[in-house]
Amino acid sequence: MLLYLVKRGFTEESIAIALNVNQSTISRILSGKIQEPRGSLVNTIRYLFEKEQNKQVDSIISFRNGQGQ
């Protein structure tokens, strides 16, 4: 999920701010040094991931609706 966010243009720092953790924590997760983050962090990452995915779906729907007009 974090890698997806990075590929969507999020920086480690912006993810860290959104998740209220240090940037180094995000870096360690992405590098594999932290393989099992605590449950509350995983839930927050999932929330951010789903929010970004919903944004993409909304953009696609808006685009498609605009195409038909």
Secondary structure, DSSP 4 states (H G I P E B T S, - for coil): -HHHHHHTT--HHHHHHHHTS-HHHHHHHHHTS-SS--HHHHHHHHHHHHHHHHHHHHHHHHHHHHHT-
